[in-house]
Amino acid sequence: MHYSKEVEQMTCVLKGANHGPAPLPMEGKWVQAKEVKDISGLTHGVGWCAPQQGACKLTLNVKDGIIREALVETIGCSGMTHSAAMAGEILTGKTILEALNTDLVCDAINVAMRELFLQIVYGRTQSAFSEGGLEIGAGLEDLGKGLRSQTATIYSTEAKGVRYLEMTEGYITKLALDKQNQVIGYEFVRMGVMMENIAKGMDATQALKKATGNYGRFENAAKYINPRHE
């Protein structure tokens, strides 16, 4: 290590107390994190691209500094779905420091990684006080039935009002309206459940019927509309 002449001529002053870094809560323990391998935890966060056209929700399960599990969910841009596929392959097996400094293909995913890195290294994970942390596979709990992202797609105009297109329950097929044309319920199809039943050999029409449900005062509607065509 090279020192300047000025530093070399300085008097050496004894270092006082050195208590190390502040302990952080990690998987039910208080850890003084000094190296990447000291970091563990499961957490999730959101990133966005520069034009704010799309966003990514990223979930990481880190054990001993290494990403063991990743869930990449994107919305808003067709290209970023393919970016997510590549990022899913890239992330696992890397240390969080490697992942932070790796091109994850999509700007929104890169930003999400940055935000998660801050949560993780500062001990702000979802599993900070969970003894032993969360098992590999816990990330799937963020998904709905049939392992589909829980999304809401709602479109509205001042002139024609609101249209529910997708909710946590599933793909919206009908909106139930009262006499004043206000929404009082909706019919939905659990797409993941339907596709699983079809894959098991169930007839498509029966699978659709079995996966269809409704919410709210659907049966009491004065009128039903298809939110995509009416």
C-alpha positions in Angstrom: 0.0 0.0 0.0 1.4 3.4 -1.0 1.3 6.3 1.5 1.9 9.9 0.7 5.0 11.6 2.2 2.7 13.7 4.4 1.0 10.6 5.9 4.3 8.8 6.5 5.5 11.7 8.6 2.4 11.8 10.8 2.6 10.6 14.4 0.7 7.3 14.9 -2.3 7.8 17.3 -3.6 4.7 19.0 -7.1 3.7 17.9 -9.6 3.8 20.7 -12.7 1.6 21.2 -13.8 -0.6 18.2 -17.1 -2.3 18.8 -17.6 -3.3 15.2 -20.8 -2.8 13.1 -24.2 -2.5 14.7 -25.9 -5.9 15.1 -28.6 -6.5 12.5 -31.7 -8.8 12.9 -31.3 -11.7 10.5 -33.4 -14.9 10.6 -34.0 -14.6 14.4 -30.4 -13.7 15.3 -28.5 -10.5 15.9 -25.6 -10.5 13.4 -22.6 -8.2 13.1 -22.3 -8.4 9.3 -18.7 -7.9 8.2 -18.7 -10.0 5.0 -21.3 -10.9 2.3 -21.5 -14.5 3.8 -22.9 -13.0 7.0 -26.1 -11.9 5.2 -29.3 -14.0 5.2 -33.0 -13.3 4.7 -36.1 -13.4 2.5 -37.5 -10.2 1.2 -39.2 -8.5 -1.7 -39.4 -5.1 -3.3 -40.3 -3.2 -6.5 -38.2 -1.6 -9.2 -39.1 0.5 -12.2 -37.5 1.4 -15.6 -36.3 4.9 -16.5 -39.4 5.9 -18.6 -41.5 4.3 -15.8 -43.3 2.2 -18.5 -43.0 -1.0 -16.5 -42.2 -2.3 -13.0 -40.7 -5.5 -11.4 -41.6 -7.1 -8.1 -38.5 -9.2 -7.1 -38.5 -11.7 -4.2 -35.1 -13.1 -3.1 -34.3 -15.8 -0.4 -30.7 -15.3 0.6 -28.8 -17.8 2.7 -25.1 -17.1 3.7 -24.9 -14.3 1.3 -26.0 -16.4 -1.7 -29.3 -16.0 -3.6 -30.9 -19.5 -3.3 -34.4 -18.6 -4.6 -35.7 -15.9 -6.8 -39.2 -14.9 -7.9 -39.3 -12.3 -10.8 -42.7 -10.7 -11.6 -43.0 -7.9 -14.2 -45.8 -5.8 -15.6 -46.2 -3.1 -18.2 -43.9 -4.0 -21.0 -43.8 -7.0 -23.3 -40.0 -7.1 -23.5 -39.5 -7.2 -19.8 -41.2 -10.6 -19.5 -38.4 -12.1 -21.6 -35.9 -10.1 -19.5 -37.4 -11.7 -16.4 -36.8 -15.2 -17.8 -33.2 -14.4 -18.3 -32.9 -12.7 -14.9 -34.4 -15.8 -13.2 -31.5 -17.9 -14.6 -28.9 -15.3 -13.7 -29.8 -14.5 -10.1 -29.7 -17.9 -8.3 -26.3 -19.0 -7.1 -24.8 -15.5 -7.1 -23.9 -13.6 -4.0 -26.0 -10.5 -3.4 -23.0 -8.4 -4.3 -22.5 -10.2 -7.6 -26.2 -9.8 -8.4 -26.1 -6.1 -7.6 -23.3 -5.6 -10.1 -24.7 -7.9 -12.8 -26.8 -6.7 -15.7 -30.2 -8.3 -15.1 -31.3 -7.3 -18.6 -34.2 -5.0 -17.7 -33.7 -1.7 -16.0 -36.8 -2.3 -13.7 -35.3 -5.6 -12.5 -31.9 -3.9 -11.9 -33.6 -1.2 -9.8 -35.6 -3.9 -7.9 -32.2 -5.7 -7.2 -30.8 -2.4 -5.9 -33.7 -1.8 -3.6 -33.6 -5.4 -2.3 -29.9 -5.2 -1.7 -30.4 -2.2 0.6 -33.2 -4.0 2.5 -31.1 -7.2 2.9 -27.8 -5.6 4.0 -29.5 -3.3 6.5 -31.4 -6.2 8.1 -34.8 -5.1 6.9 -35.9 -8.4 5.5 -39.3 -10.0 5.9 -37.7 -12.8 7.8 -35.5 -10.7 10.1 -37.2 -12.1 13.3 -38.1 -15.5 11.9 -35.9 -18.1 13.7 -33.9 -20.0 11.1 -35.4 -17.9 8.3 -37.8 -19.1 5.7 -37.3 -22.4 3.7 -36.3 -22.4 0.0 -39.7 -22.4 -1.7 -41.3 -19.8 0.5 -41.2 -17.3 -2.4 -44.0 -19.3 -4.1 -46.4 -18.2 -1.3 -46.6 -14.8 -3.0 -48.4 -16.5 -5.9 -52.0 -17.4 -6.2 -53.6 -20.7 -7.0 -52.1 -22.3 -10.0 -48.9 -20.4 -9.4 -50.0 -17.1 -11.0 -49.0 -13.7 -10.0 -51.7 -11.8 -8.0 -52.5 -8.9 -10.3 -55.2 -6.3 -10.8 -55.9 -4.9 -14.2 -58.5 -2.1 -14.0 -59.4 0.2 -16.9 -61.7 3.2 -16.7 -62.7 6.3 -18.6 -64.6 9.4 -17.4 -67.2 8.8 -20.2 -67.9 5.1 -19.7 -66.7 4.3 -16.2 -64.7 1.4 -14.8 -63.9 -2.1 -16.2 -62.5 -4.8 -14.0 -60.3 -7.0 -16.2 -58.2 -9.1 -13.8 -58.3 -9.4 -10.0 -56.6 -11.6 -7.5 -59.5 -14.2 -7.9 -58.7 -14.4 -11.6 -59.8 -13.3 -15.1 -62.9 -11.2 -15.0 -65.6 -12.4 -17.4 -68.7 -10.4 -16.2 -69.4 -7.3 -14.3 -72.6 -7.2 -12.2 -74.4 -3.8 -12.3 -77.4 -2.6 -10.2 -80.2 -0.4 -11.5 -78.0 2.7 -11.3 -75.3 0.9 -13.4 -73.0 0.7 -10.4 -70.7 -2.3 -10.0 -71.9 -4.6 -7.3 -70.0 -7.8 -8.1 -68.2 -9.7 -10.8 -67.7 -13.2 -12.2 -64.2 -14.6 -12.6 -62.2 -17.6 -13.9 -59.3 -19.0 -11.9 -57.0 -19.4 -14.9 -54.4 -21.4 -13.0 -56.9 -23.8 -11.6 -58.6 -24.3 -14.9 -55.3 -25.0 -16.7 -54.3 -27.5 -14.0 -57.6 -29.4 -14.4 -57.3 -29.4 -18.2 -53.7 -30.8 -17.8 -55.1 -33.6 -15.6 -57.4 -34.6 -18.4 -60.6 -32.8 -17.5 -62.8 -31.6 -20.4 -62.2 -27.9 -21.1 -65.8 -26.9 -20.8 -66.1 -28.7 -17.4 -62.8 -27.2 -16.3 -64.0 -23.7 -17.1 -67.2 -24.3 -15.2 -65.3 -25.7 -12.2 -62.9 -22.8 -12.1 -65.6 -20.1 -12.4 -66.8 -18.2 -9.4 -68.3 -14.8 -8.4 -67.9 -12.1 -5.8 -70.1 -9.5 -4.2 -73.9 -9.2 -4.9 -73.4 -10.9 -8.3 -76.7 -12.8 -8.1 -78.7 -9.6 -7.4 -77.6 -7.7 -10.4 -80.0 -5.9 -12.7 -77.6 -6.2 -15.6 -74.4 -8.1 -16.6 -71.8 -6.8 -19.0 -68.6 -8.3 -20.5 -65.9 -5.8 -19.4 -63.9 -6.3 -22.5 -66.6 -5.8 -25.1 -69.4 -3.8 -23.6 
